Amino acid sequence: MNLFFAFLLYKVESIAMNTQLKPRHVDEFEWTGTILGIAILFGMFVRVLPAFLSGFPINDGGMFLVMMRDLRGNGFALPSYTTYNYMDIPYAYPPLGFYLGAFLELIGIADMQILIWLPAVFTALTILLFYSLASQMMADRPRAALATAFFALAPGNYAWLLMGGGLTRALGTLFFITSLVFVQYTFQNPSWRMTVFAIVSCSLVVLSHPQAALLTAVSCVIFGTFLIRSRIAAFHAFVIAFGTLLLTSPWWGNVMLWHGVAPFLSAGQSGDLGASLAALWGNLLSRQTILPFATLFRWLGLGWVIYKRRFDLLVWGFLPYFIDQRSASIVTSFLYPMLAAYGFLDVLPALIDFVRTRKWQVEKDNAFMNRQAFSMGLLGILFYLVIECFMHAYVIRNVTLSYASRDMMLWVRENTPTNGSFLILTGRADVMTDAVQEWFPALAERHSTTTLQGLEWTLGGEFYPRWNDLSALQTCRDMTCVESLGSKINIEYNYVILDSSQMSPDLPSSFMKKGYTEIYTNGQYRVLGE
């Protein structure tokens, strides 16, 4: 790796030398290849590094583990319900990732290894596809290459895809990108070949991840509004929509036959306007590195695209926050690197020249490639982002289910009756991202009353209130609070699991006064039974 980086340094220095010898004639391919090489090599490496380090699926994936097993147990035919948490949850989740995982299990790959490595591989591949998307949307290879570097070296942007749930999230993101590439090309230059590719890509994203599918539909409408300029293009757009519905109908048709439209309506619940605005503003201000280079360039680029009237980019990036703010950050994870590239390559040189000459002049014809200090400064920034990504890899690696958690779940599976119902109090307020809550039904094979995963397909408008109540339950410090909230959400249990490192030390004794006895402890977790 050191040799490769030395080679990249040599390439940038050669660009700088060419600047002095041949002003404004630096080879664009050489500059683009150097930046893109950094993005691909280091971006892919930091995405697979957590998989090497973890040894267990990162954070979530328990429900998907069970759904893969359900699929295999049903002879690869879609079950009507999943056995996850024994709550009659419809098997309505897009099944492509489960089929892929179940097939790999069939040929001898362990299910845990599938949930570790497939998300990492899918996430690494997004870098190559992002360059294709950026090249198309920015119509400039050097700017697309730098956008790819900012995308590849954005710690935190890819963490959600690397988790065990990335089996569907990362897969859906891959097909989301390919769909946008083919759909935009079809809108601009209609051809049946590209239309077929667009139909296949859109169908695969629908079969991979529900939120990615929603964002694909929204994106197609947005870009269709800006790009379609002929009846032929409009007809091809209709064919893409119809073809996607037709190809995916065996899946959604079966789900609707068994359960009606209720699961889809339930999963499609979104937040309010206030939450959307807060999420948008917070995302714009977010800084994922100690030195917020990308955030600064993003804001410069935002002003630039407004000045250039690239309203297609602005609508595409910000409208999803008013439709489904939970998944809108997927789009901005693609938009912000493009804005950062514009900010660095277009706005920053103009600002520097303005400070020096008091004249505002925007460089043309990629003149930034002829600036030695500019190229070397960029290399330094990218090197800094690489270091941040390496540090973040170790942060991601630690977001896994602890050995103590797994030992507790194994004991529960082997020493409690199969009809046991468990109240799990870990002290973590966001129950939807609590690995213990999600993995317990999968590893312990018992019912958890406090696990939220899967209920988005059944609760409809009650999902968010349930989320809030379960989160409040995790902050309880005494039995009165637990009983009050438990009664409100109508949960029944005969076992309690407490994380001693997080919960109030008075909580176990309050349960024991109600007739519970301690039946297991491993230093961190205490299991109480009636």
N, C-alpha and C positions, 0 to 999 in steps of 0.2 A: 504493500500500500504506500509506503514511503517513497519507493521508486516511482510509482505511478504519479504521486503528487509532485515529485521532482520533475517528472516529464511534463506535467501540466504547467508547472512554473516556467519551464523552459519554453513551452509553447507561447505563454503569455508574454514572456520577455522577447521572444522572436517577433510577436505582433508589435510590441513597442519599438523594436529596432526597425521594423518595416515602416512604422509611422515616421521615423526620422528620414529614412531613405526614400520612401515613396508616399508622400502625403496624400491622404484620401484615397489610397488604392490598396489598402490592406485586404487580403483575401477574406471574403465574407464566410466562405466555407470553413476556413481555418479557425476563425473566431467562434463561429457557431459550434463547430465540432468540439472545441476545447470546453466551452461552457456546458454543452450538452453531455460531454463525457463525464464532467464532474457530477452533474445531476444524476445521471444513470448509475454510475458506479457507486457513489457514496449513498445516494438515495435508496438504491436497492439494498445495500449492505445494512443500513440502519433499520430497515424494515424487517429483515430476516434475523437480525441480531437478537431481539427479544425472544424469538422462538428457540434459538440456540441456548439462551440463558435460563428459560423458564422451567422446562420439564413438565409443565401442566398448562392447559389452556388459560390464556390471560383473561382474568375477570369473569366473564360470563360464558354461556354456551351449554349450560346444563339442560335447558329445555330442548335445545337442538339435538343434544346427545340422545335424549329419549325419543324424539321424533324420528331420528335415523333408525333407531332400534324398532320403533313401531312400524316403519316402512318395511324393514326386512322381515319382521315377524308376520306381516300381512302379505308376504309373497310379492313385494314391490308394487302391490295395488294400493291406491290411496285409501287409508282408513277414514272413517267418518269422524272419529274422535282420537285425540292423543291420550295416552295413559299418564301424561305428565301431571303430577300432583293430584291425580284421581279426582278431578273436578269437572269431568265431561266438557273439556275444552274442545271446540270444533277443530278438526285438522284442516284449517282454512289458510294456513300460512303458505305462501308460494313455495312449491316443493323442489325446485331444481337443485338447490344446494343439498337437500336431504338425499335426493336420488344420487347425486355425485358422491356424497359421503358414504351412503349405504353400499354403493357399488365398490368403492375402495375397501370398505370393510370386507366385502365378499371375496376380494382377491387377497386378503390377508393383512391389510394395514389396520393397526389398532385404532379404535375410534378416537381415543385421546390424541393420538398423533395426527389424525385428520384435523381435529379442531385446533391443534397447534400450528400445523404447517400450511394447510390450504389458505387460511386467511393471510398468512405472511406472503405466500406466492402471489395470490390475487392482488394484494396491496402493492407489491413490488411492480407488477405489470402495469398498474395504473400510471406509472411515470412515463412509459413509452407511449401509451395511448393519450395521455395529457398533451404531450408534444404535438401529436397529430391534431388534437382539438385546438390548441393554442395557435398552431400554424394557420389553421383555417380561419379562426376568428380574428387573429391579429394581422393576417396577410403579410407576415414578415418573419423570416426564419431566425435572425439574431434575437429579436424581441421574444419570439416564441421559445427559443432556447433558454434565455434568462428567466422567463416566466416558469419554465420547467424546473430550473434550478431552485427558484423560490418555492415552487410546489414540492419538490423532492426533499428540500431541506427545511421544512416547516415543522418543527417538533410539536407534537400535539394534534396536528391535523389528521394524522394517520392512525393515532392510537385506537380510536373507536373501531377501525377496520381490522386491526391486528388481533382483537380479542376473539374468544371462541365464537361469539356471535358473528364475527366477520365471515364465517362460512357462507352466510347469506348477504351480509352488508357489503363486504368487499366484492363479492360476485356481482351483486346488483350495481355497485359503483362502476365496475368494469364495463358492463353492458350499457349503463347510463352514458358513459363517455362515447362508446362506439355508436350508440343510437344518435347522439347529437351530431357526430361527424357525418354519418350517412344521411340523416334527415336534412341537415343544412345544405349539404351538397345537392341533394335532390331538389330542394326548394329553389336553389340558384341555377342548377343545370339539370333539369328533369331528364332522367333516363331510366329505363326499366331495370337495368342492372343494379343501379344504386337504390332504386325503390325496393327491390327484393332484399338487398342487404339491410336496408332500413327496417323492413318488416321483420326480418329474422332477429335483428338486434333489439328492436322494441319488444318483440315477443319474449326474448330471453330475459330482459329486465323485468317484465311483468311476472315472469315465472320465478324470479330470483328474490325480489325484495319489495314489499308493499310501498314503502316511502320513496324508494328510488323510482318505482313505477309511476307514482303520483307526480314526482318532479319531472320525469320524462314527458308525461302528458302536458304538464304546465309549460315546460320548455319548448315543446313542439308548437304549442299555441302561440307563445311569445315570438319565436323566430319565424313562424309562419306569417304572423302579422307584419313583421319587418321585411321579410325576404320574398314572399310570394308576390309576383308581379304579372302573372299570366294565368289564364284558365287552365293551361296544361299543367302548370305547377300545382294549382289548386286541386286538380283531378288526381295527381300523384299523391298529394297529401291525404286526400280521401281514401285512396287505395291503401296507403300505409296504415291508416287508422282501422279500416275494415279488415285488412289482412292480419293485423295484430290481434284484433278481437277473435278472428276466426282461428288462428293458430293456437291461441291460449284457451279457447272455449272448452277443450276436454277437462282442463283443471277447474276453471271457475264455474263451468256448467255442472260438474259433479258436486261442488261445494254448495251451489244454489239449490240443486236437487235435494240434497240432504238437509240443509239448514236455512234455505232462503237467502235473502240479502242481508239479514241481520248481522252476521259476523263482519261483513265488509263495511256496513254502516257504523258498526261499533268501533272497528279499528280506525275508521276515518275521522274520529272526533278530533277537533282542533281547538286551540286556545282562543283567547279574546284579543281585541285590538291592543289593549295596554300591554299584554304580555308580548305581542309581536313587536311592538315598538321598542320595548325594553331589550328583547333578544337581539334585535337589529343593531341598536346602539351599542350594546355590550360587545357584540361581535366585531363591530367596527373599531372599537377601542382596544380590543384584546391584544395583548402582546405575549408571545409565546417564548420569547428569549429575554435574557437579562438586558441586553442592548437591543432595543426594538427597531432594528434596521428595516425589516420588512413592513412593520406598521407605519413607519415614517414614509417609506416609498409608496405604500398603499394609498395614503392620504394624498400624496402628490399626484399619483396616478388617477385618483378619483377626480381631482380638479381637472386633470388633462382630458379625461374622457367626456367630462361635461363640456369643456371648451371645444372638443372635437365633435360634439353632438352624437356620441355613441350611445344613444338612448337604449339601443337593443341590449347592450351589456348591463346598463343600470337597471332596466326592468327585469332582465333575467336574474340578476343577482339579488334584488331586493323584494320583488313581488312574492316569492315563496314564503317570506316571513309572515305575510298576511294570510297565507293559506294553511301552512303547517310549519310553525316555527321550530318544532322538534327536529325536522329534517332539513330545514332551510340552510343550515350551515354546510351541508353537502355541496350546494351550489357555490356558496361564497368561498369554500376551500379551493374551488377552481377559478373563481373570478379574481380573488385578491392577489394571487401570484401574477396574473396578467396586469392588474393595476400597478403592482410593485415594479414590474418590468417597464411599464410606461413611465412611472415616476422616476426610475433610476436613469433610463436611457434617453428620455425626452425632456423631462422637466429639470432634473438635477443639473445637466450641463448648461441649460439656459440660465438657471439661477446663479451658477458659478460665474458665467460670463457677465451676467448683470451686475454682480458684486464688483467685478474687475473693470468693466467698461461703462457701466450705467446704461447699457443698451440691452433691450430684450430682443433676443434673436434665437429662434429655435433651429437647431441643426437639422440638415436634411441629408439624405443619401447615406445614412448610418455613419456619419462622420465621427461618432464617439469611438469607433474602432481605431482611430488614428491618435488617440490620446494615451500616452504611456501611463501617466499618473492615474488616469481614469480606469484603465484596464487592470493595473496593479492593485488599485483600491478595491475593485470588484472582486479580485481573487482573494484579497484579505477578508472581505465580508463573507464570501462563500466558505472560506476556511473556518471562520468563526462559527458559522451556522452548522458546519459539519461537527465541530466540537460540541455544540449544544445538542445536536441530535444524538451523539454518542452518550452524553450524559442522560438524555431523556430515555434512551434505550434501557438503562438500568432502573429508571423510575417505572417504566412500563412493566419490566420484568417482575417487579415486586408487587404488582397488582394482580396477584394470583391467590388462589385459595390456599391458606396456610396448612402446614402439616397437622397442626392441632385441630383445625376444622375438619380435615379429611379423616383423622383418627376418630373424632367424635361421631361423624356420620357413619363410619364403618361399624362402630360399636352399636349405634342405634339400629342399624340394619340387622345386626346379628343377635340383638338382645331385647328387642321390643316387639310386641305383636304387630302384625301387618295392618291392623285397623287402627293403630295409634294415630292421634292427631296432635300436632306440635305447635306450640306458640314459641317463636324464636325472637329473642330480644338481644340484638347485637349492639344497640346504641348508635347505629348508623342511620342517620335521618333519611337519606335518599334510598328507600328500599328497592327502587328499580335498578340501582347499580350496585346493590349489596350482593357480593358473590356468594356469601353463606346462604342468603335467602333463596337464590336461584338454584344453586347446586344441591341443596338439601333434598328436594324431591327426587333428584336424579341419582345421587349417590347413596342416600339413606333409604330410598324407596318407601318413604312414608309421606303422609299428607302434612303440609305446612299451612297453617291458617294465615300466616303473615307474608306469604310469597305472592307477589303481584304479577309476575310473568305469566302470560297467557290470558289474563283476564281482560286485556284490551279487546279480545274477540267476543266477549260475553257481556260486559258491564255497560257498554254504550256510554251515555252521559254520566253514569255513576263512576266511571273509571277514575277521573281526576279527584273527586271527593274521597274515594277509597284510598287513593294514593296519599292524599293529605292526612287522612286518619291513621293509616299505617305508619306514616312518617312520624306523626305525633306520638303514636304508641311507643316508638323507639326512644322517646325522650322521658318516658315515665320513670319516676324515682320511688314510687310506692305502689302497693297493691290496689289502692283506691283508684288511682289513675288508670291502671291496667284494666280493672273491672269496668270502669265507666266507658272507656273507648271500646273495649271488647264487646260490651253490650250494644253500643251504638252501631257497630258494623256487623253485629250478629255472628260472632265467631265462637266456636266451641272447641275445647281442647282438653286433653288429659295428661299432657306432658309439657314441660317448659324447658327451654334451653336458654341459658344466660351466658353472655360473654363477660366474664369477671373483670376483664381489663377495661371495659367500657361502661358497664352498668353500675348503678348505685350499689354500694356494699350492703345497704339495708334491704334491697329488693329480695334476695334469696330468703332472708328470715321472714319477710312478710308473707311469702308463699308458704313457707313451712308452718306458719301459724294457721294457715288455711287448710292444713292437712297434707301438704306435699312433703315428700322425702327425697333426699339426694340419692340418686342411684348411679351416678357416674360423674367423675371429674378428671380433667387432665392438666389442671393448672390454669388453663384459660377458659375452658367451657365447663359449665355445670349443668347436668341434666336432672330435672326434678320430675317425679311422677306422683300421681295421686295414690 
